[in-house]
Amino acid sequence: MLFNFANVLVFIVLGAAFVGLNLLVGRILRPSNPQVRKLSTYECGEPAVGSAWVNFNVRFYIIALIFIIFEVEIAFIIPVATVFRRWIEAGQGLFAFIEVFLFIGILLIGLAYAWRKGDLEWVKKVRS
């Protein structure tokens, strides 16, 4: 049994040695001539203007996450809709129907919660 673990250990050591050797060869062979222009920040072909630390509204992320949640909901419901007729023929139509509406109900509760918290409003009002 210890021989099997030794095989794994040998492969880990060989993998680490392979990575280390490739990094060493790359460092030896590549040219090194740093310049100010090469060391500057490059983003989408545009020269960098200002600092990278910008105050960003968290609301963008919240709206995007809520959108992704409901987009994934559609990705889960479409396969059920495609085989629903076969489930009805097999006598499992009511069970599948209840499961889908339970899934949608849970998501609607989450939507109501986000709506109640005010996360769907672009300009959030501060409660006093």
C-alpha positions as CSV (number, residue, x, y, z in Angstrom):
1,M,0.0,0.0,0.0
2,L,2.8,2.4,0.7
3,F,4.2,1.7,-2.8
4,N,1.0,3.4,-4.2
5,F,1.7,6.5,-2.2
6,A,5.3,6.5,-3.3
7,N,4.1,6.6,-6.9
8,V,2.1,9.7,-6.1
9,L,5.0,11.3,-4.3
10,V,7.4,10.5,-7.3
11,F,4.9,12.2,-9.7
12,I,4.5,15.2,-7.5
13,V,8.3,15.6,-7.2
14,L,8.8,15.1,-11.0
15,G,6.0,17.6,-11.7
16,A,7.5,20.3,-9.4
17,A,11.0,19.7,-10.9
18,F,9.6,20.0,-14.4
19,V,7.9,23.3,-13.6
20,G,11.0,24.6,-11.8
21,L,13.3,23.6,-14.7
22,N,11.1,25.3,-17.3
23,L,11.0,28.5,-15.2
24,L,14.7,28.4,-14.9
25,V,15.3,27.8,-18.6
26,G,12.8,30.6,-19.4
27,R,14.7,33.1,-17.1
28,I,18.0,32.2,-18.7
29,L,16.9,32.4,-22.3
30,R,14.5,35.4,-22.4
31,P,15.9,38.9,-23.0
32,S,15.7,41.4,-20.2
33,N,15.5,45.0,-21.1
34,P,13.0,46.8,-18.9
35,Q,11.9,50.3,-20.0
36,V,9.5,52.8,-18.6
37,R,7.1,52.2,-21.4
38,K,7.2,48.4,-21.0
39,L,6.7,48.6,-17.2
40,S,3.7,51.0,-17.5
41,T,0.1,49.7,-17.1
42,Y,-1.5,48.5,-20.4
43,E,-5.2,48.1,-20.7
44,C,-7.1,47.5,-23.9
45,G,-4.7,49.4,-26.1
46,E,-5.3,52.7,-24.3
47,P,-2.7,54.5,-22.3
48,A,-3.5,54.5,-18.6
49,V,-4.9,57.7,-17.2
50,G,-5.1,58.3,-13.5
51,S,-5.0,55.8,-10.7
52,A,-6.3,52.3,-10.8
53,W,-8.0,52.8,-7.4
54,V,-11.3,54.2,-8.3
55,N,-14.4,54.4,-6.2
56,F,-16.8,52.0,-7.9
57,N,-20.5,51.7,-7.0
58,V,-21.2,48.3,-5.5
59,R,-24.7,48.5,-7.0
60,F,-23.4,47.3,-10.3
61,Y,-22.3,44.0,-8.7
62,I,-25.6,43.6,-6.8
63,I,-27.7,44.1,-9.9
64,A,-25.4,41.8,-12.0
65,L,-25.6,39.0,-9.4
66,I,-29.4,39.2,-9.2
67,F,-29.5,39.1,-13.0
68,I,-27.2,36.0,-13.1
69,I,-29.4,34.2,-10.5
70,F,-32.5,34.6,-12.6
71,E,-30.6,33.8,-15.8
72,V,-29.5,30.5,-14.3
73,E,-33.1,29.9,-13.3
74,I,-34.0,29.8,-16.9
75,A,-31.1,27.5,-17.6
76,F,-32.5,25.0,-15.1
77,I,-36.1,25.3,-16.2
78,I,-35.6,24.9,-20.0
79,P,-34.5,21.2,-19.7
80,V,-37.6,20.4,-17.6
81,A,-39.8,22.1,-20.2
82,T,-38.3,20.0,-23.0
83,V,-39.1,16.7,-21.3
84,F,-42.3,17.7,-19.5
85,R,-44.5,15.9,-22.1
86,R,-42.7,12.6,-21.5
87,W,-43.1,13.0,-17.8
88,I,-46.8,13.5,-18.2
89,E,-47.0,10.3,-20.3
90,A,-45.0,8.5,-17.6
91,G,-47.5,9.7,-14.9
92,Q,-45.0,12.1,-13.2
93,G,-46.3,15.3,-14.7
94,L,-47.9,16.7,-11.5
95,F,-44.8,15.9,-9.5
96,A,-42.5,17.7,-11.9
97,F,-45.0,20.6,-12.2
98,I,-45.0,21.1,-8.4
99,E,-41.2,20.9,-8.3
100,V,-40.8,23.6,-10.9
101,F,-43.2,25.9,-9.2
102,L,-41.5,25.2,-5.8
103,F,-38.2,26.2,-7.5
104,I,-39.8,29.4,-9.0
105,G,-41.4,30.1,-5.6
106,I,-38.1,30.0,-3.8
107,L,-36.6,32.4,-6.4
108,L,-39.6,34.7,-6.1
109,I,-39.1,34.8,-2.3
110,G,-35.5,35.8,-3.0
111,L,-36.7,38.5,-5.5
112,A,-39.2,39.9,-2.9
113,Y,-36.4,40.0,-0.3
114,A,-34.1,41.9,-2.7
115,W,-36.9,44.2,-3.7
116,R,-37.8,44.8,0.0
117,K,-34.2,45.6,0.9
118,G,-34.1,48.1,-2.0
119,D,-31.4,46.3,-3.9
120,L,-33.3,46.7,-7.2
121,E,-33.4,50.5,-7.0
122,W,-30.6,52.2,-8.8
123,V,-30.6,55.1,-6.3
124,K,-31.0,53.6,-2.9
125,K,-32.8,55.7,-0.3
126,V,-31.3,55.9,3.2
127,R,-33.7,54.9,5.8
128,S,-33.7,57.1,8.9
